Structures are given as C-alpha cells and as structure tokens.
Amino acid sequence: MAETALAPIQQIAPDAIRLERLLDASPETVWRYLTVAELREQWFMGGTDATGVGEFDLIVDHDKLSSDDVPYPAQNECYKGSVWHEEVTRFDPPRLLETTFQGGKNGIVTYELVPEGERTRLVLTHRGIASDTGFQSFGGGWNSHMTVLQELLAGRRVRNFWELHAQSNEAVRKALGA
C-alpha cells in the first residue's frame, strides 16, 4: 500500500476543497460506511447513524484507524472523545450525503457516490472552511481518512494513521501551495 498517496485535491473556492477516490466497493457498500456509525468509526469517526435529514453525532476517536497500536500525537490528544453534533442536510441513498462539519463551525461536507463498474468514485467536497488551520489541515485530514476507507474496502489496513496524517498534511501543503 502506498500510504503516502495523495488523492487528487483541488481548492475550488476560497473556502472549499474537493477530493476524489475510486473505491473497491459498490455505492451501496460505500454508503453504509458513510452512514452507519459502527462502520464509519473504522475510517473516520463513530457516533450515531446518519439515517436521513436530521441530527446525528460524530465522536472524535481515531484509535481504530491504525492496525498498529499507535498513540495520539500530543497536539491531537485534546480532541479525543469530543462529540460533534451534526446535521444531515441532504440524504439521497446511495448517491448523495451532505452534512455539517464540527457542528457547522467549519462548513458543509458533501459526499457524492458515482458508480464505475463494480467500483465507486467518491467525490468529497468541503465548503465553508473557516478554521485557522485551513486547507492544509482539512485536506490532509480528508486525504488520510479517505486513504483509510480505500484500504479498508480493499481488504487492507493502514498501519499508522498518524504517520499517514503527517505525510498527507505535507503532500496537501505542496499540492495546494499552502
């Protein structure tokens, strides 16, 4: 596995980025990994299921993202266990999911699923990024999480999420000129 691989990423507006991944699964399977908390926590964050337009929670806990036992970096430890109360704003299974991010403080994330044969192209657009950490942090984070999802759906695991995250942040910084 190429853990340093960078998904195609673009800054599409002053406050928005877009990433894409071709995943080894049907749109229905990918949809489940986006909406079912028990599956979502394996690549992103758990919490509660997203079952339609309305509220759901994300719980920040990245311990399940690495196959190796790796500690949280000191700068991220303070977020562990945080609960973000989110809102599903668009819900069209298995094609489109749109949710708030960080309780809406950092915009909206849109997940578009496009079938390509037996695979699925996942297009993730994050708009309304207002954080001081900006595109490098969000782009690196999304690239890392999408890599974990891609590997998981291909039957593999990422050994060290935090190492991948650091590599992704640097790759995104270079790609976006941040």
N, C-alpha and C positions, 0 to 999 in steps of 0.2 A: 504494500500500500504506500502511496505517495502522500504522507501526512502533510507535506508542505504545499500540496497542490492548491492553487488559488482558483476558486470558481470565477468565471467571468463576472466582473463587477464594474458597474458604471455609476457615476454620480449623474443623476438625471434631472436634478433641480438643485437649487441652493441648499435645500433641506432634505434631499431624498437620494437614496441609493437603490440599485437593483442588482440582484444576484440570480444566477440560474444554475441548476444541477439536473443532469439526466440520471434518473434513479432506476435501479433494477427491481421495479415493482409496478403493479397496476395502480391506476389512480385511486381505486377503492382502498388498497392497502396503504398507500401514502396518506390518504385522507384520515384513516384510522390513527396513523402516527402523529397527525396534526391535532386531532380532536380528543382522543382517548388518553386521559392523564397517565395511566399506567404505561402506555407505550411512549407518550411524549416525554416522560421523565428519563427515558433511555437515551435521548439525543438532545434534549433541551431542558425543559422544566416540567415537573409534575403539577399537582394541584387538584383541580376538579376538571371533569369532562366539559368540553365545549359542545353543547347539544343543539344549539340553534341560536338565533339572535337573542341576546341577553347576557347576563353576567356569568363569569367563571373566574377561577383563581389560578395564578401561577405561583409556585413555591420555588425560590432560588435554592437549589441544592445540586451541585454538579458532581457529587461523589460517584454517581452511577455512570458517568460518561467515559471513564477510563477503565480498561481491563486491568491495569496495574493499580496497586494501592498508592495513590499519589496525594500529598497534602494540598490543601488550598494555598495559593500564594497569599502572603500577608496582606497585600493590597485588596484582595477579593474576599477575605475571610469575613469582613464586616457585613457582607451582603447575604451570607449563608443563612438560610431559614427565613429570609424576608418573604412576605406574601404580597403579591401584587394583585389588586382587584381589577380585573379587565372586563371589557365589554366586547362581545361579538357584534359587529355592526353589519356584516354581510355573511350569509351562510347558504351556499348553493352546492350541496354534496354531489359528486366528489370533484367539483371544478373550482370553487372559489370560497375562500375563507378570509375574512378581514376582521382584525381585532385591534383594540387599543394596545399601547405598549407602555409599561411602567405606569399603569393607571391613567394613561392618556398624556402623561407629562412629556413623553417622548414620541408622540405621534401615533401613527396607524401603520400596521403591518398587513400587507395583502399577500396571500399565498394563492397563486394560480397553478392549477394542475392541468397539463396538456398531455393526452395520451400520444405516445410514439411507439407504435407496435405494441410489444409486451412491456414496455417501459413507460416512465412518466417524466416529463420535463416539469420541474418545479421552478416557478419564477416567483421570487420573493422581492417585494418592493416595500421599502420602509420610508414613509414620508413623515414630515413634521419633526425631524430630529432637532431637538433644542438643547441637547446636553453640551457641556463644555468639552467633553471627550470627543465629540464629533464623529466624522465619518470613519476615521481610522479605528476607533474603538468599536463602533457598531458594525462596520464592515468586517473587521477581524473577528468579532464575536459571531456574526451570522455565518461567515465562511467556516469557522470552526464547528459550529453546531450543524451546519449542512454537511460538512465532511463526516461527522459522526453519524448522521442519518444515512448518508450514502453508503458508508461502510457497513452499518447495521443491516441495511436492506440487501447488501451483497453477501451477508453471512460472515462479516468480519467485525473486528472491534478496533478501536483506537486505543493504543497502549497508555498514552499520557495526554489527556485533554489539555492540560495547562501548557505543556510544551507546544502542542499544536496551536493553541490560542496565541502564544507569544510569536510563533512563526507567522501565523495569519495576520496579526497586527502589523508586523513589519512588511509583509507582502502587500497588504492593502495600502499601507502608507506609501510605498513605492508606486503602486498601480494608480493611485488617485492623486499622487503628488502632494500628499498632506504633510 
